[in-house]
Amino acid sequence: MFLRYFDRFRIFSMIAACFAGISSTHAVADDWPGWMGPSRDGIYRETGIIDAVPDSGLTVKWRTPIAGGYAGPAVADGRVFVFDYKKTAGEAFNDAGKRANLKGQERLTALDAETGKPLWQHAYDCPYSISYPAGPRCTPTVDGDLVYILGSEGDLRALRVADGEVVWKRNLPKDLGAEVPIWGFAAHPLIDGDTLYTMVGGQGQSIVAFDKLTGDVKWKAIDDSAGYCTPSIIQHGGARQLIVYHPTAVTSLNPATGSQYWSIPITPSFEMSIARPMVDGNLMYASGIRSESLMIQLENDRPAAKELWRGEPKEAVHSANATPIFTGGVVYGTDCVVGQLIAVDAKDGSRLWETFEATKPDEKRFIKHGTAFLTRLADSDRYLIFSETGDLQMAKLTPDGYEDLGRFHVLEPTGEAFGRPVVWSHPAYAGQTAFARNDKEVVAVDLAK
């Protein structure tokens, strides 16, 4: 079977490095084919990027107009994939208790990564009846010669990377009887092997496994709503485990069959299971809004787990729409109650430090759902931080504190939350470039050293 472009590129790079005697500091490029990167762990593995944001700022490579949405860009094989919503009728408003009814189209656009010029666009009519109706939530997922999208109203589609031709499509409400969550479908589809996993919701089908090439259902599992959290796969306890954070528990399944290994209850308010449970060694941290958080201890000799501790008010970090990073025994994440970036000791949930620098540096008290998307640089304590203010920052995060390494204003916060302007979209990092979007444009920013 032929190798994908980026596999061939990696092999070529390694061979070239061996012949040339290049050191480990040589720049290595990589793709960002979906939410939180190629391994979905929020780690940026490219080398050759800046050590700090210079006072003179960063160079913007290009800006391309788009429409609304929360879905972050994906980057693969020289293309940038952006998922948006072009509203044609209706009144858009943000009310957590009401659905806005709109008419418009969801659109997947492929852009040239070097120039930002559109290569093709796939669009379909999609009436909205959801809260916070700016656009799609799910980052496109690229796998080989296909790209997968899940729209806010449950349109699940596989398209050809080359030209946007539809290979298969499903509508979760029509085909599976799913109920559209009030904030829309938001669990980024996960591809593993020949299977696509995504949250659907309903009796026996909180999560569903599809054949990635045909869209046929392989299996269904868990009686619960869909929630908003993407599934993930870990290797632990001698088994590959599919981790599903649904509105009433974190559950581990056999990814081949959907049979359950273990389940530990956690019930975030308003069914808002959003942030992916993150693993560090044999510990897993699951976070929910308000005061819901859970530290799980994974068994090393079998696929089993137990509760280690639960977060209380003014302890732990209760993340919402930005997944925390868990490394070196510390959880770093933004808190939906006080709005700060908080560092938490994994041993007991105690807070090591807190700062507004990453979310809204002019804030002195608290902001609801303060948001910053954290991406750790591999083998480093440096982070790229994209704030709700539209700033791209670099900072050093350690158990001892937050060290600012500069910031650059990339784009305007065009969304709204709790009366303030925000950007709630995870950026992509590929080719020594940051790709970020708001509701008006997608921007490429040079990160090369």
C-alpha positions as CSV (number, residue, x, y, z in Angstrom):
1,M,0.0,0.0,0.0
2,F,1.4,3.4,-0.9
3,L,2.5,5.7,1.8
4,R,0.8,9.0,2.5
5,Y,2.5,12.2,1.5
6,F,3.5,13.1,5.1
7,D,4.8,9.6,5.8
8,R,7.1,9.8,2.7
9,F,8.1,13.3,3.8
10,R,9.1,12.1,7.3
11,I,11.1,9.2,5.9
12,F,12.9,11.4,3.4
13,S,13.7,13.9,6.2
14,M,15.2,11.1,8.4
15,I,17.3,9.7,5.5
16,A,18.5,13.1,4.6
17,A,19.4,13.9,8.2
18,C,21.4,10.6,8.5
19,F,23.4,11.3,5.4
20,A,24.1,14.9,6.2
21,G,24.8,14.3,9.9
22,I,22.2,16.9,10.8
23,S,21.7,17.5,14.6
24,S,18.4,17.2,16.4
25,T,18.0,21.0,16.1
26,H,17.4,20.7,12.3
27,A,13.9,21.9,11.3
28,V,11.4,19.1,10.9
29,A,8.0,19.8,9.4
30,D,4.8,18.0,10.2
31,D,1.1,18.2,9.4
32,W,-1.8,19.2,11.7
33,P,-4.5,16.9,10.3
34,G,-7.2,17.5,13.0
35,W,-8.1,18.9,16.3
36,M,-5.1,19.3,18.7
37,G,-2.7,17.9,16.2
38,P,-1.6,14.6,14.6
39,S,-1.7,12.8,18.0
40,R,-4.6,14.8,19.5
41,D,-2.4,15.5,22.5
42,G,-1.8,19.2,22.1
43,I,1.9,18.8,21.5
44,Y,3.6,20.7,18.6
45,R,6.6,18.5,17.4
46,E,8.0,20.7,14.7
47,T,11.5,22.2,15.2
48,G,13.0,25.3,13.8
49,I,10.4,27.7,15.3
50,I,10.9,30.8,17.3
51,D,12.0,30.7,21.0
52,A,9.9,33.7,21.9
53,V,7.6,36.2,20.2
54,P,9.9,39.2,19.2
55,D,9.0,42.7,20.2
56,S,8.7,43.6,16.5
57,G,5.9,41.0,16.2
58,L,5.4,38.2,13.7
59,T,4.9,38.1,10.0
60,V,1.4,37.4,8.6
61,K,1.8,35.3,5.5
62,W,-1.8,35.7,4.3
63,R,-5.4,36.4,5.3
64,T,-8.4,34.8,3.5
65,P,-12.0,35.8,4.1
66,I,-14.3,33.1,5.5
67,A,-17.7,33.0,7.4
68,G,-18.6,32.0,10.9
69,G,-17.7,29.0,13.0
70,Y,-15.9,27.6,16.0
71,A,-14.1,24.8,14.1
72,G,-10.4,25.2,14.0
73,P,-8.4,24.7,10.8
74,A,-6.7,21.4,9.8
75,V,-3.5,21.3,7.7
76,A,-2.3,18.4,5.6
77,D,-0.5,17.8,2.4
78,G,-0.1,21.5,1.6
79,R,-3.8,22.3,2.2
80,V,-5.7,24.1,4.9
81,F,-9.2,22.9,5.6
82,V,-11.7,25.4,7.1
83,F,-15.3,24.6,8.1
84,D,-17.7,27.5,8.3
85,Y,-21.4,28.6,8.1
86,K,-22.7,31.2,5.6
87,K,-25.9,32.6,7.1
88,T,-28.6,33.6,4.6
89,A,-31.6,34.3,6.9
90,G,-32.7,34.4,10.5
91,E,-31.5,36.2,13.7
92,A,-28.3,34.9,15.2
93,F,-28.0,35.4,19.0
94,N,-26.1,33.8,21.8
95,D,-28.4,32.6,24.6
96,A,-27.5,29.4,26.6
97,G,-31.1,28.6,27.1
98,K,-32.5,29.2,23.6
99,R,-32.0,27.9,20.1
100,A,-31.6,30.4,17.3
101,N,-33.3,29.4,14.0
102,L,-31.2,30.3,10.9
103,K,-31.0,29.4,7.3
104,G,-27.7,29.0,5.5
105,Q,-25.0,26.7,4.3
106,E,-22.2,24.8,6.0
107,R,-19.1,24.9,3.9
108,L,-15.7,23.1,3.8
109,T,-13.1,25.0,2.0
110,A,-9.6,23.8,1.0
111,L,-7.0,26.5,0.7
112,D,-3.4,26.4,-0.5
113,A,-1.3,26.5,2.7
114,E,1.4,28.7,1.1
115,T,-0.9,31.4,-0.4
116,G,-4.3,31.0,1.3
117,K,-6.0,30.8,-2.1
118,P,-9.1,28.6,-2.3
119,L,-8.6,25.3,-4.1
120,W,-12.2,24.0,-3.8
121,Q,-15.3,24.3,-1.7
122,H,-18.0,21.9,-0.7
123,A,-21.3,23.5,0.5
124,Y,-24.7,22.2,1.5
125,D,-27.9,23.8,2.8
126,C,-28.2,23.4,6.6
127,P,-30.9,25.1,8.6
128,Y,-29.7,25.8,12.2
129,S,-31.7,25.4,15.4
130,I,-29.0,25.6,18.1
131,S,-27.6,27.9,20.7
132,Y,-24.5,30.0,19.9
133,P,-25.1,29.5,16.1
134,A,-22.0,31.0,14.6
135,G,-21.1,27.8,12.7
136,P,-19.6,24.3,12.9
137,R,-17.8,23.2,16.0
138,C,-15.8,20.3,14.8
139,T,-12.4,20.6,13.2
140,P,-12.1,18.7,9.9
141,T,-10.2,15.4,10.3
142,V,-7.8,14.5,7.5
143,D,-6.9,10.8,7.0
144,G,-5.0,9.9,3.8
145,D,-6.9,11.0,0.7
146,L,-10.1,11.7,2.7
147,V,-11.3,14.5,4.9
148,Y,-14.1,14.1,7.4
149,I,-16.5,16.7,8.7
150,L,-19.3,16.7,11.3
151,G,-21.6,19.7,11.1
152,S,-23.6,21.3,14.0
153,E,-26.8,19.6,12.9
154,G,-25.3,16.2,12.6
155,D,-24.1,16.1,8.9
156,L,-21.3,13.5,8.9
157,R,-19.4,13.4,5.6
158,A,-16.3,12.0,4.0
159,L,-14.9,14.0,1.1
160,R,-11.9,13.5,-1.2
161,V,-8.9,15.7,-0.2
162,A,-8.1,16.3,-3.9
163,D,-11.3,17.9,-5.1
164,G,-14.0,17.8,-2.3
165,E,-16.0,15.1,-4.0
166,V,-18.4,13.4,-1.5
167,V,-17.5,9.8,-0.9
168,W,-20.3,9.1,1.7
169,K,-22.5,11.0,4.0
170,R,-24.8,10.4,6.9
171,N,-27.2,12.6,8.9
172,L,-27.2,11.6,12.6
173,P,-30.7,12.8,13.4
174,K,-32.3,11.3,10.2
175,D,-30.3,8.1,9.9
176,L,-29.8,7.2,13.6
177,G,-32.6,9.2,15.4
178,A,-30.2,11.3,17.3
179,E,-31.3,14.5,19.0
180,V,-29.3,17.6,18.2
181,P,-27.6,18.9,21.4
182,I,-28.6,22.5,22.2
183,W,-25.1,23.6,21.4
184,G,-24.9,21.4,18.3
185,F,-22.8,18.4,17.6
186,A,-19.2,19.2,18.7
187,A,-17.2,15.9,19.1
188,H,-14.5,16.0,16.5
189,P,-14.6,12.7,14.6
190,L,-11.7,10.3,15.5
191,I,-10.2,8.1,12.9
192,D,-8.3,5.0,14.0
193,G,-7.4,2.2,11.6
194,D,-10.4,1.6,9.4
195,T,-12.9,3.1,11.9
196,L,-14.4,6.5,12.5
197,Y,-15.7,7.2,16.0
198,T,-18.0,10.0,17.0
199,M,-20.6,10.9,19.6
200,V,-24.2,10.5,18.5
201,G,-26.4,10.2,21.5
202,G,-29.5,8.1,22.4
203,Q,-30.3,4.7,23.7
204,G,-27.3,2.5,23.2
205,Q,-25.6,4.9,21.0
206,S,-23.9,7.7,22.9
207,I,-20.9,6.8,20.7
208,V,-21.0,5.0,17.4
209,A,-18.2,3.4,15.3
210,F,-18.5,3.8,11.5
211,D,-16.6,2.2,8.7
212,K,-14.4,5.2,7.6
213,L,-14.6,4.2,3.9
214,T,-18.4,3.5,3.6
215,G,-20.1,5.2,6.6
216,D,-21.6,1.8,7.6
217,V,-22.3,1.4,11.3
218,K,-19.9,-1.1,13.0
219,W,-21.2,-0.9,16.5
220,K,-22.9,1.3,19.0
221,A,-22.4,1.7,22.8
222,I,-23.6,3.5,26.0
223,D,-27.0,4.8,26.9
224,D,-26.6,8.5,27.1
225,S,-26.7,11.8,25.3
226,A,-24.0,12.8,22.9
227,G,-22.3,15.5,25.0
228,Y,-19.6,17.5,23.3
229,C,-16.3,15.7,23.9
230,T,-14.3,14.0,21.2
231,P,-13.4,10.3,21.9
232,S,-9.7,9.4,22.2
233,I,-7.7,6.2,22.3
234,I,-4.9,5.4,24.8
235,Q,-2.6,2.4,25.2
236,H,-2.6,1.4,28.9
237,G,-3.0,-1.7,31.1
238,G,-2.0,-4.0,28.3
239,A,-4.9,-2.9,26.0
240,R,-5.9,-0.2,23.6
241,Q,-8.7,1.7,25.2
242,L,-11.3,4.0,23.6
243,I,-12.0,6.8,26.2
244,V,-15.5,8.3,26.0
245,Y,-16.4,11.2,28.2
246,H,-20.2,11.4,27.9
247,P,-22.5,13.5,30.1
248,T,-22.6,11.1,33.0
249,A,-19.3,9.3,33.1
250,V,-15.8,8.7,31.7
251,T,-16.0,5.2,30.2
252,S,-13.3,3.0,28.6
253,L,-14.4,0.7,25.7
254,N,-12.7,-1.9,23.6
255,P,-12.3,0.1,20.3
256,A,-12.9,-3.0,18.2
257,T,-16.2,-4.1,19.7
258,G,-17.5,-1.3,22.0
259,S,-17.5,-3.6,25.0
260,Q,-16.8,-1.8,28.3
261,Y,-13.6,-2.0,30.3
262,W,-14.5,0.5,33.1
263,S,-16.6,3.5,33.8
264,I,-16.4,6.3,36.5
265,P,-19.3,8.7,37.0
266,I,-18.9,12.5,36.5
267,T,-21.8,14.7,35.7
268,P,-20.9,18.2,34.4
269,S,-23.7,20.8,34.4
270,F,-25.9,21.0,31.3
271,E,-24.4,17.8,29.9
272,M,-21.3,19.9,29.1
273,S,-18.7,17.1,28.8
274,I,-16.4,19.0,26.5
275,A,-12.7,18.9,27.4
276,R,-10.9,15.7,26.4
277,P,-9.7,13.6,29.4
278,M,-5.9,13.9,29.3
279,V,-3.3,11.3,30.4
280,D,0.0,11.7,32.2
281,G,1.7,8.4,33.1
282,N,-1.0,6.3,34.9
283,L,-3.2,9.3,35.7
284,M,-6.1,10.7,33.7
285,Y,-7.7,14.1,34.3
286,A,-11.3,14.8,33.3
287,S,-12.7,18.3,33.6
288,G,-16.2,19.8,33.5
289,I,-17.8,23.1,34.2
290,R,-18.7,24.6,37.6
291,S,-16.9,22.3,40.1
292,E,-16.8,19.1,38.3
293,S,-13.4,17.5,37.8
294,L,-12.0,14.0,38.3
295,M,-8.6,12.5,38.6
296,I,-8.5,8.8,37.6
297,Q,-5.8,6.3,38.3
298,L,-5.3,3.8,35.5
299,E,-4.2,0.2,36.4
300,N,-0.9,-0.8,34.8
301,D,-1.5,-4.5,34.5
302,R,-5.1,-4.6,33.1
303,P,-7.6,-2.2,31.5
304,A,-9.2,-1.0,34.7
305,A,-9.3,2.3,36.7
306,K,-10.4,3.9,40.0
307,E,-11.2,7.4,41.2
308,L,-8.3,9.1,42.9
309,W,-9.8,12.5,43.8
310,R,-12.5,14.9,42.8
311,G,-12.1,18.7,42.4
312,E,-13.9,21.0,44.7
313,P,-14.7,24.7,44.4
314,K,-11.5,26.7,44.5
315,E,-9.5,23.6,43.8
316,A,-8.4,21.8,40.6
317,V,-9.3,23.5,37.3
318,H,-12.7,23.3,35.7
319,S,-12.2,23.7,32.0
320,A,-15.0,24.1,29.4
321,N,-14.2,24.7,25.8
322,A,-10.4,24.5,26.0
323,T,-8.8,21.1,26.9
324,P,-6.1,21.4,29.6
325,I,-2.6,20.0,29.1
326,F,-1.4,17.4,31.6
327,T,2.3,16.9,31.9
328,G,5.0,16.3,34.6
329,G,2.4,15.8,37.3
330,V,0.8,19.2,36.7
331,V,-2.5,20.1,34.9
332,Y,-2.4,23.4,33.1
333,G,-5.8,24.7,32.0
334,T,-8.2,27.7,31.8
335,D,-11.0,27.7,34.4
336,C,-14.6,28.4,33.3
337,V,-15.5,29.9,36.7
338,V,-12.7,32.3,37.5
339,G,-11.4,32.7,33.9
340,Q,-7.7,32.3,34.8
341,L,-5.0,29.9,33.6
342,I,-4.4,27.6,36.5
343,A,-1.7,25.1,37.4
344,V,-2.9,22.1,39.5
345,D,-0.9,19.5,41.4
346,A,-2.1,16.1,40.1
347,K,-1.5,14.5,43.5
348,D,-4.3,16.2,45.3
349,G,-5.9,18.9,43.1
350,S,-4.4,21.9,44.9
351,R,-3.7,25.0,42.9
352,L,-0.1,25.9,42.4
353,W,-0.7,29.3,40.7
354,E,-3.2,31.3,38.8
355,T,-2.9,34.1,36.2
356,F,-5.1,36.1,33.8
357,E,-2.1,36.7,31.5
358,A,-3.1,33.9,29.2
359,T,-6.8,34.7,28.9
360,K,-7.4,38.4,29.4
361,P,-4.5,40.2,30.9
362,D,-6.4,43.4,31.7
363,E,-8.8,41.4,34.0
364,K,-8.4,41.7,37.8
365,R,-11.2,39.6,39.2
366,F,-13.0,36.9,37.1
367,I,-14.5,36.3,33.7
368,K,-16.9,33.5,32.9
369,H,-15.4,30.9,30.7
370,G,-12.0,32.5,30.3
371,T,-10.5,30.7,27.3
372,A,-7.0,30.1,26.0
373,F,-6.0,27.2,23.8
374,L,-2.7,25.7,25.1
375,T,-0.2,23.8,22.8
376,R,3.0,22.5,24.4
377,L,6.2,22.5,22.4
378,A,7.7,18.9,22.4
379,D,10.3,18.1,25.0
380,S,9.9,21.6,26.4
381,D,8.2,23.7,29.1
382,R,7.3,26.3,26.5
383,Y,3.8,26.7,25.2
384,L,2.0,28.4,22.3
385,I,-1.1,30.0,23.8
386,F,-4.0,31.3,21.6
387,S,-6.2,33.5,23.8
388,E,-9.8,34.5,23.4
389,T,-8.6,38.0,22.7
390,G,-7.1,36.9,19.4
391,D,-3.5,37.0,20.7
392,L,-0.9,34.3,19.9
393,Q,1.4,34.1,22.9
394,M,4.4,32.1,23.9
395,A,5.1,31.4,27.6
396,K,7.0,29.1,29.8
397,L,4.7,27.1,32.2
398,T,6.3,25.2,35.1
399,P,5.0,24.2,38.6
400,D,6.7,27.4,39.8
401,G,4.8,29.8,37.6
402,Y,4.0,31.5,34.3
403,E,6.8,33.3,32.3
404,D,5.7,35.5,29.5
405,L,7.7,35.1,26.2
406,G,5.8,37.6,24.2
407,R,2.6,38.0,22.3
408,F,1.3,39.0,18.9
409,H,-2.3,40.1,18.0
410,V,-3.3,37.8,15.2
411,L,-7.0,38.6,14.6
412,E,-10.0,40.3,16.1
413,P,-12.3,38.5,18.5
414,T,-15.5,38.5,16.4
415,G,-17.6,36.2,18.6
416,E,-19.5,37.1,21.7
417,A,-19.8,35.4,25.1
418,F,-21.2,36.9,28.3
419,G,-21.1,40.4,26.8
420,R,-17.5,40.4,25.7
421,P,-15.8,39.7,22.3
422,V,-14.0,36.3,22.0
423,V,-12.3,33.9,19.7
424,W,-13.2,30.4,20.6
425,S,-11.4,28.4,17.9
426,H,-8.3,26.1,18.4
427,P,-5.5,27.1,16.0
428,A,-3.4,24.7,13.9
429,Y,0.4,24.6,13.7
430,A,2.2,23.1,10.7
431,G,5.1,24.1,8.5
432,Q,6.5,26.5,11.1
433,T,3.2,28.4,10.7
434,A,0.2,29.1,12.9
435,F,-3.2,29.0,11.3
436,A,-6.0,30.7,13.2
437,R,-9.6,31.8,12.4
438,N,-12.4,34.0,13.6
439,D,-15.8,34.5,12.0
440,K,-14.4,36.7,9.2
441,E,-11.0,35.4,8.2
442,V,-8.4,32.6,8.5
443,V,-4.8,33.9,9.0
444,A,-1.4,32.3,8.5
445,V,1.4,33.6,10.8
446,D,5.1,32.7,10.3
447,L,6.7,31.0,13.3
448,A,10.0,30.1,11.6
449,K,13.1,30.9,13.6
